[in-house]
Structures are given as C-alpha cells and as structure tokens.
Amino acid sequence: MFCWLSRLCGELSTPTRRTTQLIWSSAARSMVLSSQRIPELSSFVARTNTCGELRSSHLGQEVTLCGWIQFRRQNIFLVLRDFHGLVQVVIPQDESAASVKKILCEAPMESVVQVSGTVISRPPGQKNPKMPTGEIEIKVKTAKLLNSCKKLPFEIKDFMKKTETLRLQYRYLDLRSAQMQYNLRLRSQMVMKMREYLCNLHGFVDVETPTLFKRTPGGAKEFVIPSREPGKFYSLPQSPQQFKQLLMVGGLDRYFQVARCYRDEGSRPDRQPEFTQIDIEMSFVDQTGVQSLIEGLLQYSWPSDKDPLVVPFPSMPFAEALASYGTDKPDTRFGMKIVDISDMFRNTEVGFLQDALSKPQGTVKAICIRKGAKYLKRKDIESIRKFAADHFNEEVLPIFLKTNENWNSPVAKFIMEEQGLGLVKLLETQEEDVVLLTAGEHKKACSLMGKLRLECADLLEARGVVLRDPALFSFLWVVDFPLFLPKEENPQELESAHHPFTAPHPSDIHLLYTEPHKVRSQHYDLVLNGNEIGGGSIRIHNSELQHYVLDTVLKEDVKLLSHLLQALDYGAPPHGGIALG
Ligand code: ASP
C-alpha cells in the first residue's frame, strides 16, 4: 500500500472507539458512495446477496448467503459476516430441521457456511438500529458447512488487542477485520478515481515499465538480482524515473503508472523496501502545472465521506520550513514555531550562548511550549536535554515562565530585564509556558528544535492536550529547495537534494559553474501532516547541462547514464513530473 495512503486510512478511521458494526457499515457505505453505479456484488457466485445488504425492502425474499460465523447466541442466533457486513440468522429449533441446527450450532466460530432462507422482520423490540441490517433476520431452511475453522491465534474482532507481530504473521486473518477491509477497499477506490481523473479527464497514458534494470547513480541503495551470466546483475529500480523521462523523449506526452519501487534502505519506521507510487510525467509543463494537476487529482479522488479538499494547497519555501519548523516536512497542524532570538543575546553572559554566537553561523533558537510548566515533568526536560546532548551534541536550556517574571531556569539570573521582555514579546509567552532555548549553527540548531517541537507535542498529547486535530489534513507544498546539499558523510562534496535529473532554477543557472551550492532548484515536495507524501521536479532536458551536473558537480560515473544523455540529444521536450507515495 502507498505509505501515505495507509496513513490516510489510519486517520480516516477510528477503529478502537467504534463498534464493529459501525465500521462494517462505514466500509459498506463508502463502497456505495464513491461510485456512480452500485456494483453487482453477487454476480457469478454461489450467493444471492451479501451479508451487509439486506434491509426491510428485501422482506419475504428467498436468499442464499455465504460467510464466516462471527457470533452465536444461545444456539438460537448466529451472526454471519462477509466483506460487506453482518446479518443475523435464526437457527431453526424444530425437529424437522435438526440437521440444519446441528451444522449451525456445532461449526466453530470463523467457519465458513452457506445458508438459504427467507428474509423476515425482527420481532418488535428486537431491532438493532446500530446494525445496517438490524431490522431483519434470516429464517434459515438449509445450511452447508463449507469449511470448518480450527482454533485461531487471535479472535477476529476489532476490539481484541493483538500484537503487530502476530497480525503480520497471520496477515490473512488480520485482513478479515473490518478495519483492514476498509483500508484496502478505500485504497482500491482511490486508485480507481485517480485512473479516471488522469486517463479519462486529462488524457494520461498508463505505461508499465521494467523492473529488471541497471544501476542508477545517486539516490538510494538498490536491490541487486543475479543474472544467468556470471558476474552480471540486474538492479531493481528505485523508481521509474529514467523510464518516464525516456517516455517523454518518445513523445508519450502524459504518462502515469501505479508503480512499484524498490529501495534497499534498511528498516526505518516510515520506509519499506518495496512500495507503490502514483508516478507521473508530463511534457511542456512547469512547476505550477504539476502542482495544479496533483491538487486536482487529490481533490477528485478524495473519499466522499470526508470534507472536500480546499485547493490550492499553501506553499512554503524550504528555507522557511527549516527556520520555523526545523525540517523540510513541517507539520503545520500546530504552531510552536522556532524563533531566532540571536539578536537579543548578543551581549549575554551565558557561556554556551556566547560561544555559539561568536562563531560565523552561530545562532540562538527558542520554542515556546504553551502550558509546558503544567504538563511537562522534570524527567521530560531531563530526557529532552539528554537527547540534545546525545544526538546533536548541543545544550538545551528550559525556562519556566512564572508570574512576575520570576523565572525558574539555570540561566534566569543571567537574563537581563530587556532580554526577558524581548523573549516574552517575540515568543508571545504566557504564564505557565516553558521556553526551550538552544544555540549553535543555524541548520543544526533548527533541526534539533524541530525534533524537540515534535517530541514536546507528543508529550503534551500524551497528557491530554489536543494539538494536532486527527481529523485535519494539512497539505503543504515545500518549494525553492537548493539543487544540491552537502553530503552528510563528507560536507565538502555535494549531492542532489532531490535527484540528479532535477533542473536548476532558471535564474540561478549561471551559479552552477561558480557556486553550485547556491543554486535553487525546480523541485517541489508535497507534505501532509508532517509527512512527505510526494516529490517531483522539472527535469534537465539539455544533454550538456545534464552531463555537467552528473560529471562535474556530482562526480558520478556518466557512462552509467550514457543512454539517457544520448536520448536528451535527440529532441527531448522540456518535461517534469512527480511521484506520490
Ligand atoms: N522519481 C522521483 C522519486 O521517486 C519522483 C519524481 O521526481 O518524479 O522520488
């Protein structure tokens, strides 16, 4: 599943609080709501109806249902479940139906059965308004045990807690849950809508590209596949990037693919070795064109039971994202922004601030945690300071703001009156707030503060403060990235901020030859609630320029990309694209 979509699924549903019934009903509702035609769910198979669809309008109908036994009550009622919902079945009690009763009473839970009978109204007082099929029940005439179920490793009930490991080990059983069914069906519907929007409304062509390929320089590590020829290997593509650019050279003009990508990046919580992207490329397009396309695409395919998306999405330059949120993927659902307070501390007596400010890139940064004094414990502050020391080799000082500015902080006595007033004004602090302060090189100090901002948000939320509305979808374009960034392991060398095919900003091209680190790019990322869910760029379509970037700036082996460089020489149109996922 696309990582971003799984996040969306998670955020769209509230599994723990709803009853199973409600989730089943919402799964069923979303299936009907999102398509114009109601799909035929029982064609070609051994049932007449699904368990979730029967209503009072079906009274008197003879039906055949297939499903899993979800509950049994006093050998009188049985609740049958399929992908569409739940329905109550009345187990016949009369002698003549003894064999039917035996099947339905003896089959273990989660066995698969087929029942045939009549749709009848539930007796007065027994209707269940929480159940979409709660007005009716099935008076069974015949029953067949299709397959019996052994004792399961966990119960198929959404409210039953189970570990992630167990869920993964028995993925096929986990898929029986209403939540997982909902997620997969939502994904399928959204992909369908996306295809509709791209192909039918905007003339895109769905092209499948190879997965056995050769190495692409730069970017993530690739998986290597042995070939039959000794010493020769294939690489699995990190993305169809080269193929989609070649398709533009081939005149395809508008390409998309629901594409599998492979990256051997080790295990990080937000990374998977294989994942899916909605991959897009267009000729004769600029940055605004790609952004508008994506906004339209998401708006069109957005689940119909959610508030519609408002477009255009806001946009933020990379430099501002770093300075105010300490990251290139800011979570804009809440404030607590990083503030530069260097100027206020130019004459400070606090040693580590003095030290930092005496260096060329030295800064002092702060964030204000509203009501932090009330919600953060001493041990939280200690672990924040330890994190800063262990991971950033930086000092972080807390200032607890109290009435009468009688502050409680290791630095309180060194903070002069006007510095204190300045802090209050710049950070708009109030009583019971906590200010966290650090000092160091701009980028490093911002990244640290960005991490602490999220950490503090988690801590406050764990104590019941609502900072990030779970129902909010805060989309944001991050733009104006630098084309290159210093390599982490060797900051003297440069690497691409996006990938080596990204075009420089037209007004910065001259800097490529003199100060490449200052060149801005035509790269844009789409961020949702603090997660990067897409990224793309306008590409270099000039072979010479591409050669220069690969060879001179990035010091890559150009031979590996000679086919692409050659293609760019044969009338490549200007082009750009993006991938979501
Ligand atoms: N291929 C790029 C990626 O996977 C996306 C793009 O530039 O279109 O990140």
Boltz pocket constraint, residues with backbone or C-beta under 6 A from the ligand:
constraints:
  - pocket:
      binder: B
      contacts: [[A, 238], [A, 239], [A, 240], [A, 241], [A, 280], [A, 535], [A, 536], [A, 537], [A, 577], [A, 578], [A, 579]]
      max_distance: 6.0
